[in-house]
Amino acid sequence: MISGRAMLAGVAGWPVAHSRSPRLHGTWIARHGLDAAYVPLAIPPGRFEECVRALALCGFRGMNVTLPHKEAAFALCDTLTPRARRAGAVNTLVFSGDSIAGDCTDGAGFLASLGEYDPRRGPAVLLGAGGAARAIAAALLDAGCPRVTLVNRSRARAEALAEALGGNIAVADAPPLEEAALLVNTTSLGMAGQPPLALDLSALPADAVVADIVYVPRETALLRAAAARGLRAVGGLGMLLHQAAPGFAAWFGVTPVVDEALEQAVAADIPLR
């Protein structure tokens, strides 16, 4: 039950019905016994700014932002964290009076999902060149990854991203798997309703890590192929959980914990395959 003083936040997207964020934040709210609510907000692309400013005026503490609004969120922020500026997109908004602050927690969430993996261990290969790829590539480079190689259907898009990020980042037409310590799928391939990602992993070193940011299903064909080779496979659910924690702390004043019980609660209605 919530009162008239309940703290409010939500997730904005179009569509947004598929989002697991309400279940995720709702689990944390219940765990900490907060007088709070986190709701899905279906906002059409052309109405994003006016809706966000109205919600801030109505007392919302902030919101998460998902497709297709991350670049629009970046544009309307009064202040941005350094990592949001580097990513060129925002997934977390914090309201304070008339001010809107923006952050991008995707890259940090991805690194946290890798557990004890050290990005300095070796080169990374990223499939895709969209917003998720930019956030993850920036986080890897900033954490000391010696080189990130982007592989994308549109080479021009990958080259533009590489130029924007700078540093030890390259573009290739085919994944240089033989040298990769980390392979990351940042595309929608393998997601429920999308074609599978068909990639021969035989050239990967025996100690390579394979990560897929897709979390529906929890076990993509890429992850199954990695496991069949004896490689460590990391699904996308961990990134979803870890990227959510900073926003929850900013809105509700409690730093939440990502643990197995939370993962089970969020994954309850996500198919394994």
N, C-alpha and C positions, 0 to 999 in steps of 0.2 A: 504494500500500500504506500502511496505517496501523498504528501500534504500539499497545501498551497504554497509552501516554501521550497518545493522540490527543486533540486539542481537538474538542469536540462541540457542534453547534448544529443547529437544524432549523426547520421551518415547521409550525405547528399549524393545522389547519382541519378542517371536516367538510362536504363531502368535501375531500380534499386531493390526490387523484391528478392533477388537472388542473394543479397548480401548476408554474410554470416556475422557481421559486426554487431547487430542488435543482440544476438545470442551470446556473443563473446563478452560484450560490455555488461549485458544483463547478468551474466554469471558472476562477474566481479562485483557488481552492485549488490547482488544478493549475498555474496560471500562476506562483504564488509558491512552489511546492514545499513546501507546509505539511503537517505531520503532523496532519491534521484531516479531519472529515467533517461533512456537512450533509445531514440526512435529512428525508423527509416524515413527519409525525406526525398520523395520523388520530385525532382526539380527539372523542368524542361531546360535545354541549353540556353535559349534566349532569355530566360527569366532568372538566371543564376544570381547575378549581383543583387537585384532588388529583393529576391527572397532571402538571401543571406543577411543583408542589412536589416530586413524586417525581423528576422529571427533574433538577431543581436539586440534589437530594440525591445523585443518581447521577453528578454531575460535569459536566453540561451547562453550557456557558458562557452560553447564552441561546437565544432563538428569535424567529422572526418569527411573527406572528399574523395570520391571515386569517379570512374569514367562516366561522362566525358568532360568533367569539370576541373581537372587538376591545373590546366594552364589558365583557365579563367580565374581560379582561386589565387593563383600566383599574381595575376594582374591587379586584383582588387585589394591586396594586403597593404597595410600601412607600414608594417615592418616585416622583415624576413630573416630567418636564421641563415647563417653562412651556408649550411648544407642545402637549404631550400634554394638559395641563389645558385648554387653549383648544379643542382638537379634541374633547375628551370621549371619546377613544378611544385605544387603544394598538396599534401594529403591531410594536413591537420591544421585547423583554424582555432585560435583562442581569442575570445571576445573580452575586451576590458573597456567598459564605457563605450565611447564611439570608435575605439581603436580595434583593428583586426590584425592579429599577428599570425604569420604563416610559417609552417615547418614542413619538412619532408623527412619522414621517419622510415621510408621504404628501404633505403640502403642500410641503415643501422639495424633495421629489423631483419634484413637478409643475413647480415654478418652474424647477428645473435643466433639465428636459426642454425648456423653451421657449428655451433658449440665451440669446441676447443680448436677448430681449424684456424691456422695462422695464414693470413693472406700473403705473407712474405715468403711462404714456402715455395712458390713457383708461379709461372704464368697462368692466367685464366683465359678461357675462351667463352665468349657470350654469344648466344644465338639470339638475334633480334637487335633492333636499334630504336625502340620506342622509349616511352617515359620510364618504364621499369628498368630497361637496360641502362639508361643514363644514370639513374639513381644508384644502381648496383655497381656500375663501372666506376663512378665517382667514389663510392664508399671503399671499393677494393683498392683503387689507386691511393686514396688518402690513408689507407691502413698499411701501405707499403708493398702492395702487389707489384712485382717487378715489371710486368707487362700485361695489358689486357688487349685481346684481339676480338674485334667485332665481326660477326658474319651475319649478313642480312640479305634478303632477296633483292632489295634496292641498295646497290653499293653506294650510290650518291647519298642516300640517307645515313648510312653508316659513316661515310666520310665526313658529313656535316656534323654528326655527333662527336666523332673523334676530334675534329677541329675545335668544337666548342669546349670539350673537356681538357684537351691538351695533355702534355706529359707523355708517359710511356704507353701509348695506346695506338693500335694498328688496326687495319682493315684487311680482311682476306675474303676470297671468293669461296673457299672451302675451309672447314675447321681444321687448324693444325693440331690435331689430337695428340700426336706423338710427343709433344712437349708440354701438354696441359697438366697442371696440378689440379685444376678445377674447371669443370664444364658446367655452364649454366644455361638452361632454356628459359628465356624471358618472353617467348612468344606464346600465343594462344594454342599452338599445335599440341595436341594431346588432351586438351580440355574437353569435357563432355560436350558433344555436339560438333566438335571440330575434328579434322583429320588427325591421325596420329603423327608423331614426329618419327620419321624413319631415318635412323642414323646408325651406321656400323661403328661400334665402340671398340673394335678389336685393337685399334692403334693406341688407345689410352694406356698410360703407364699403370702398373698393377696397384699403385697406391693413390691413384687419382680419385677425386671426389666428384660425383655427378649430382647436380641440384636442378630441380624443376620448380618454378614458382607457381605452376598450376597446382591447385589443391582440390579440384573437382574433376576427376576422381582423386582420391588420396594417393593411389598407386598408378602412375601413368605408364605407358609402354616404355618410355625412356628409362624410368626408374626400375622397371622390371628387368630391362636389358642390362642395366648397370649391376643390379643384384646378381643376375645370372653369371656375370663375369667375376663376381666376388668383390666388386667395388662398393665403396660406401655411397649409399643413395639417400639424398635429403629431399623430402617433399616440400610443397609450398605452404603447408598449414603453419609451420613454425614461423615463417616470415609474417604471415597474417597476425599471429598472436603477438609477436614481439613488436611489430610496428605500432600496435594499438596502445601499448603501455604508456608512452610519454603523454599522449593526449588525455588518457584517463586521469593520470596524475595531475595534469594542468587544470582540468575541468573540475575534478571532484576532491582534490587535495589528499589523495591516497595513492601511494605507489603500489601497483598491483604486482602479483607474482605470476609468471608463466610456469605452469607445472603440468604434470600428467593429467590431473583431474580436470583442469581447464581444457586441455586438448581433447579429452574424451567427451566433454560436454559439447564443445563446438563441432566435433566430428560426428556427433550422434546421427545426423541425417545426411552425411556425405558418403556416397558410395565408395567402396574400396577400389573398384575397377570400373 
